[in-house]
């Protein structure tokens, strides 16, 4: 049986806010967000753009990482993205 990977991802919404989530299929989740079937938060802020994702070994660790990133201030999230060489709309 294959090992399932989990990912923590950061989206930028149309209103320039960030959304952070966890999934086991980044592309499928991005499509869900952009079709209005993703999170309530992104439903009214479409389209969304995938800025960043990272592979996390377990679902539990992915959820912990998601919570950690969500606690960051807007400034700290921007600094994190800069460190990862990610471009976003300011």
C-alpha positions in Angstrom: 0.0 0.0 0.0 1.4 3.4 -1.0 2.2 6.1 1.5 0.0 9.1 1.4 1.6 12.5 1.5 0.0 15.6 3.0 0.7 19.2 2.0 0.3 22.5 3.7 -0.4 25.2 1.1 -0.8 29.0 0.9 -3.1 30.7 -1.5 -3.5 34.3 -2.3 -7.1 35.4 -2.8 -8.5 38.0 -5.2 -8.6 40.5 -2.3 -4.9 39.8 -1.7 -5.5 38.0 1.6 -3.8 34.7 2.3 -5.5 31.4 2.9 -3.6 28.4 4.5 -4.9 24.9 4.3 -4.0 21.2 4.3 -4.6 18.6 1.6 -3.4 15.3 0.2 -3.9 16.6 -3.4 -2.8 20.2 -4.0 -4.0 20.5 -7.6 -7.4 19.0 -6.8 -7.8 21.3 -3.8 -6.8 24.4 -5.8 -9.5 23.5 -8.4 -12.0 23.0 -5.6 -11.3 26.5 -4.2 -11.5 28.1 -7.6 -14.8 26.4 -8.5 -16.4 27.6 -5.2 -16.4 24.1 -3.6 -13.4 24.8 -1.4 -13.5 26.7 1.9 -16.2 29.2 2.7 -13.4 31.8 3.1 -12.2 31.4 -0.5 -15.6 31.0 -2.0 -16.2 34.8 -2.0 -12.6 35.7 -2.7 -12.1 33.8 -6.0 -10.0 33.4 -8.0 -7.3 32.1 -5.8 -3.7 31.5 -6.7 -1.4 28.9 -5.3 1.7 30.6 -3.9 3.4 27.9 -1.9 3.1 24.3 -0.6 5.3 22.0 1.4 5.2 18.2 1.8 4.5 17.0 5.3 4.9 13.4 6.3 1.7 12.8 8.2 -1.8 14.4 8.4 -1.3 15.2 12.0 2.0 17.0 11.3 0.4 18.8 8.4 -2.4 20.1 10.6 0.1 21.2 13.2 2.1 23.1 10.5 -1.1 24.7 9.2 -2.0 26.0 12.6 1.5 27.3 13.1 1.5 29.2 9.8 -2.1 30.6 10.4 -0.8 32.1 13.7 1.7 34.2 11.8 0.9 37.9 11.4 0.5 39.2 7.9 4.0 40.7 8.0 5.5 37.4 9.2 3.6 35.5 6.4 5.1 37.9 3.9 8.6 37.5 5.3 8.1 33.7 5.2 7.1 33.9 1.5 10.1 36.2 0.7 12.5 33.7 2.4 11.0 31.0 0.1 11.4 33.3 -3.0 7.7 33.4 -3.6 6.1 36.3 -5.5 2.7 37.5 -4.6 0.5 40.5 -5.3 1.0 43.3 -2.7 
